[in-house]
Amino acid sequence: MGDTEPLLVQPDWLEARLGDPDLRIIDATWYLPSAGRDASAEYAAAHLPGAAYLDLSTDLADPNANVRNTVASPAALARRFSQAGIGTDPRVVVYDRRGGYSAGRVWWTLRYAGHARAALLDGGFTRWQREGRPVSSELPEREPVRFEARAEARWLARKDDLLRVLREGGSRIIDARSPERFRGQGPEPARHRGHIPGSGNVPYSENLNADTDSFHALARLQRIYQEAGVRFDEPVITSCGSGVTAALAAFTLSLLGHPEVAVYDGSWAEWGNCDDVPVEQGSPSM
């Protein structure tokens, strides 16, 4: 994206463009069941004017997959985006209520489905509301529009891709889970604890300023990922618990200009429940 279409947009940039016919907004707020929060109810109570709501686990996931949150087929994604009024051509800005925790996943899903003009709102809904910008409880009604599915397979990595990396090298793996889960020392929903051998660890929260929900400065983000072993001349595959915060890592690396980033969609929900893959515990390997 050029300077006129930033990958990360600021609230004043977006507020000045509310109502633009070439712009669509998605509220992508999503919580784990343990959070005890209802994202759709929060959206109904207050959201950015004109924003559609999409749930990554119900609207954009494959209901027949064995692994939770597995992304739906590009054709199915195209139908769902179309129904929400999200077309192929208008630019799209995605936000959530946690600075990008789940918005990154919907951004990545758009890119995987072939949408080239997607961006995130820096600071998300929390910053937007804190700055006193307009919100609405009106549920927008949009007619279905054309969304042409053009699968961008380079954004998606599968278990076999990870196994090939372990055999042959050629890519850096970055795990976005907490350090405790990464080391195999914290509670883990999967049967096995630890991480994919050779992975680096950049917890998703490291991308964000905890006080503002905004992204850290680019220089700081670049340092964080380079210290985790990322090189900008080597492909990166990101992973996490179930492919959600891995997508935020993919977004951040794209924001930094990394040319080749993919998300391991199955992530630890798949790898950690397999008995035929290697598992490593302890501190990150470099």
C-alpha positions as CSV (number, residue, x, y, z in Angstrom):
1,M,0.0,0.0,0.0
2,G,1.2,3.5,-0.8
3,D,1.1,6.5,1.5
4,T,-2.5,7.3,0.6
5,E,-3.6,3.8,1.8
6,P,-1.8,3.1,5.0
7,L,-1.7,-0.5,6.4
8,L,-2.2,0.9,9.9
9,V,-4.6,3.8,10.1
10,Q,-4.9,6.4,12.8
11,P,-8.3,7.4,14.3
12,D,-8.2,10.9,12.8
13,W,-7.5,9.5,9.3
14,L,-10.5,7.2,9.7
15,E,-12.9,9.7,11.2
16,A,-12.3,12.0,8.3
17,R,-13.4,9.3,5.9
18,L,-16.5,7.9,7.7
19,G,-19.3,7.6,5.1
20,D,-16.8,7.4,2.2
21,P,-18.4,5.1,-0.4
22,D,-15.0,3.6,-1.1
23,L,-14.6,2.5,2.6
24,R,-15.9,-0.4,4.6
25,I,-15.3,-1.0,8.4
26,I,-15.4,-4.3,10.2
27,D,-15.8,-4.8,13.9
28,A,-13.8,-8.0,14.5
29,T,-14.0,-8.2,18.3
30,W,-13.8,-11.8,19.5
31,Y,-13.1,-13.3,22.9
32,L,-12.3,-16.7,24.2
33,P,-15.2,-18.3,26.1
34,S,-13.3,-18.0,29.3
35,A,-13.4,-14.2,29.0
36,G,-17.2,-14.2,29.8
37,R,-17.9,-11.4,27.3
38,D,-20.3,-11.2,24.4
39,A,-18.6,-9.5,21.5
40,S,-21.8,-9.3,19.4
41,A,-23.7,-7.7,22.2
42,E,-20.9,-5.1,22.7
43,Y,-21.0,-4.4,19.0
44,A,-24.8,-3.9,19.1
45,A,-24.5,-1.5,22.0
46,A,-21.7,0.7,20.4
47,H,-19.5,0.5,17.3
48,L,-17.9,2.7,14.7
49,P,-20.6,4.2,12.5
50,G,-21.4,1.9,9.6
51,A,-19.2,-1.0,10.8
52,A,-20.3,-4.5,10.1
53,Y,-19.7,-7.2,12.6
54,L,-17.9,-10.5,11.8
55,D,-17.0,-13.3,14.2
56,L,-13.9,-15.1,13.2
57,S,-14.9,-18.4,14.8
58,T,-18.5,-18.6,13.3
59,D,-18.6,-16.3,10.3
60,L,-15.1,-16.9,8.8
61,A,-14.2,-20.5,10.0
62,D,-14.8,-23.9,8.5
63,P,-17.6,-25.5,10.6
64,N,-16.5,-29.0,9.5
65,A,-12.8,-28.7,10.3
66,N,-11.3,-30.8,13.1
67,V,-9.3,-27.8,14.4
68,R,-11.0,-24.8,15.9
69,N,-11.0,-21.5,14.0
70,T,-9.7,-23.1,10.8
71,V,-10.2,-20.6,8.1
72,A,-13.0,-21.3,5.6
73,S,-12.5,-21.8,1.9
74,P,-11.9,-18.7,-0.2
75,A,-15.3,-19.3,-1.9
76,A,-17.1,-19.5,1.5
77,L,-15.2,-16.4,2.7
78,A,-16.3,-14.5,-0.4
79,R,-19.9,-15.3,0.3
80,R,-19.7,-14.1,3.9
81,F,-17.9,-10.9,3.1
82,S,-20.4,-10.3,0.3
83,Q,-23.3,-10.7,2.7
84,A,-21.7,-8.2,5.1
85,G,-21.4,-5.6,2.3
86,I,-17.6,-6.1,2.0
87,G,-16.7,-6.0,-1.6
88,T,-13.5,-6.8,-3.5
89,D,-12.7,-3.2,-4.4
90,P,-13.4,-0.8,-1.5
91,R,-10.7,-0.4,1.1
92,V,-11.5,-2.1,4.4
93,V,-10.5,-1.0,8.0
94,V,-10.7,-3.7,10.7
95,Y,-10.8,-3.0,14.5
96,D,-11.5,-4.8,17.7
97,R,-11.7,-3.9,21.4
98,R,-8.2,-5.3,22.3
99,G,-5.9,-3.4,20.0
100,G,-5.8,-5.9,17.2
101,Y,-6.0,-9.3,19.1
102,S,-8.7,-10.6,16.8
103,A,-8.7,-7.8,14.2
104,G,-5.4,-9.1,12.9
105,R,-7.0,-12.4,12.2
106,V,-9.8,-10.9,10.1
107,W,-7.3,-8.7,8.3
108,W,-5.3,-11.8,7.5
109,T,-8.4,-13.6,6.4
110,L,-9.2,-10.8,4.0
111,R,-5.7,-11.0,2.6
112,Y,-5.9,-14.7,2.2
113,A,-9.2,-14.4,0.4
114,G,-7.6,-12.0,-2.1
115,H,-8.6,-8.5,-0.7
116,A,-5.6,-6.2,-1.3
117,R,-6.8,-3.1,0.5
118,A,-7.2,-4.1,4.1
119,A,-5.9,-2.2,7.1
120,L,-6.1,-2.1,10.9
121,L,-7.3,0.8,13.1
122,D,-4.4,1.7,15.5
123,G,-5.7,1.4,19.1
124,G,-9.0,-0.1,18.0
125,F,-12.3,0.7,19.6
126,T,-10.8,1.5,23.0
127,R,-8.7,4.3,21.7
128,W,-11.4,5.5,19.4
129,Q,-13.9,5.8,22.2
130,R,-11.4,7.3,24.7
131,E,-10.7,10.1,22.2
132,G,-14.4,10.9,22.1
133,R,-15.0,10.0,18.5
134,P,-18.4,9.1,17.2
135,V,-20.0,5.7,17.9
136,S,-23.4,4.2,16.9
137,S,-25.8,1.6,18.0
138,E,-27.5,1.5,14.6
139,L,-27.1,-1.8,12.8
140,P,-26.2,-1.1,9.2
141,E,-28.2,-2.7,6.4
142,R,-26.2,-3.4,3.3
143,E,-27.1,-5.2,0.2
144,P,-24.8,-8.1,-0.8
145,V,-22.0,-7.0,-3.1
146,R,-19.4,-8.6,-5.3
147,F,-16.5,-10.2,-3.5
148,E,-14.3,-12.1,-5.9
149,A,-12.4,-14.9,-4.2
150,R,-8.8,-14.9,-5.3
151,A,-7.0,-17.2,-2.9
152,E,-3.5,-16.0,-1.9
153,A,-2.1,-19.3,-0.8
154,R,1.2,-17.7,0.3
155,W,-0.5,-16.3,3.4
156,L,-1.5,-19.8,4.7
157,A,0.8,-22.5,6.1
158,R,-0.2,-26.0,7.1
159,K,1.2,-28.7,9.2
160,D,3.1,-30.2,6.3
161,D,4.7,-26.9,5.6
162,L,6.0,-26.8,9.2
163,L,7.3,-30.3,9.0
164,R,9.2,-29.4,5.7
165,V,10.7,-26.4,7.5
166,L,11.9,-28.6,10.3
167,R,13.5,-31.0,7.8
168,E,15.0,-28.5,5.3
169,G,15.0,-25.1,7.0
170,G,14.4,-21.9,5.0
171,S,11.9,-20.2,7.2
172,R,11.8,-18.7,10.7
173,I,8.9,-19.8,13.0
174,I,7.5,-17.2,15.4
175,D,5.1,-18.3,18.2
176,A,2.8,-15.6,19.5
177,R,1.7,-17.4,22.7
178,S,2.7,-16.3,26.2
179,P,6.3,-17.2,27.3
180,E,4.8,-19.7,29.9
181,R,2.8,-21.6,27.3
182,F,5.8,-21.4,24.8
183,R,8.1,-22.9,27.4
184,G,5.6,-25.6,28.3
185,Q,5.2,-24.3,31.8
186,G,1.7,-22.8,31.7
187,P,-1.8,-24.1,31.4
188,E,-2.3,-25.5,27.9
189,P,-5.6,-26.7,26.3
190,A,-3.7,-29.1,24.0
191,R,-2.5,-32.5,25.1
192,H,1.2,-31.6,24.7
193,R,3.0,-28.6,26.1
194,G,5.9,-26.7,24.5
195,H,6.5,-25.3,21.1
196,I,7.5,-26.3,17.6
197,P,11.3,-26.9,17.6
198,G,13.4,-24.0,16.6
199,S,10.7,-21.4,17.1
200,G,11.2,-17.9,18.4
201,N,8.7,-16.4,20.8
202,V,7.1,-12.9,20.5
203,P,3.9,-12.8,22.6
204,Y,1.2,-11.0,20.9
205,S,1.1,-8.3,23.6
206,E,4.6,-7.3,22.7
207,N,3.2,-5.7,19.6
208,L,1.1,-3.2,21.6
209,N,1.4,-0.5,24.1
210,A,-0.5,-1.8,27.1
211,D,-1.7,1.7,28.1
212,T,-3.1,2.8,24.8
213,D,-3.7,-0.4,22.8
214,S,-1.8,1.2,20.0
215,F,1.1,-0.5,18.2
216,H,4.6,0.3,19.3
217,A,6.9,2.4,17.2
218,L,8.2,0.6,14.1
219,A,11.8,0.8,15.3
220,R,10.9,-1.0,18.6
221,L,8.8,-3.6,16.7
222,Q,11.6,-4.3,14.3
223,R,14.0,-4.8,17.2
224,I,11.6,-7.2,19.0
225,Y,11.3,-9.4,16.0
226,Q,14.9,-9.3,15.0
227,E,15.9,-10.3,18.6
228,A,13.5,-13.3,18.1
229,G,15.5,-14.4,15.1
230,V,13.5,-12.8,12.3
231,R,15.4,-11.8,9.2
232,F,13.8,-9.8,6.5
233,D,15.4,-11.8,3.7
234,E,14.0,-15.1,5.0
235,P,10.3,-16.3,5.0
236,V,8.5,-16.3,8.4
237,I,5.7,-18.6,9.5
238,T,3.7,-17.4,12.6
239,S,1.9,-19.6,15.0
240,C,0.0,-19.3,18.3
241,G,-2.8,-21.2,20.1
242,S,-5.4,-21.4,17.3
243,G,-4.2,-19.1,14.6
244,V,-5.7,-15.9,16.0
245,T,-2.8,-13.9,17.5
246,A,-0.4,-15.5,14.9
247,A,-2.3,-13.3,12.4
248,L,-1.5,-10.2,14.5
249,A,2.2,-11.1,14.3
250,A,1.8,-11.5,10.5
251,F,0.2,-8.1,10.3
252,T,3.1,-6.5,12.3
253,L,5.7,-8.1,10.2
254,S,3.9,-6.9,7.1
255,L,3.7,-3.4,8.6
256,L,7.5,-3.6,9.0
257,G,7.8,-4.4,5.3
258,H,8.5,-8.2,5.6
259,P,7.8,-9.5,2.1
260,E,6.9,-13.1,2.9
261,V,4.9,-14.0,6.0
262,A,2.4,-16.9,6.4
263,V,0.2,-18.0,9.3
264,Y,0.2,-21.6,10.5
265,D,-3.6,-21.9,10.7
266,G,-3.7,-25.0,12.8
267,S,-1.2,-23.6,15.3
268,W,-0.8,-25.3,18.7
269,A,-4.5,-26.4,18.6
270,E,-3.3,-28.8,15.9
271,W,0.4,-29.4,16.6
272,G,-0.1,-29.8,20.3
273,N,-2.7,-32.5,19.8
274,C,-0.6,-34.6,17.4
275,D,1.5,-37.5,18.5
276,D,3.5,-37.6,15.3
277,V,5.3,-34.3,15.5
278,P,8.3,-33.1,17.5
279,V,7.8,-30.8,20.5
280,E,10.4,-28.7,22.3
281,Q,10.2,-27.1,25.7
282,G,12.2,-24.4,27.4
283,S,13.5,-21.1,26.2
284,P,13.4,-19.9,22.6
285,S,16.0,-21.4,20.2
286,M,18.0,-19.0,18.0
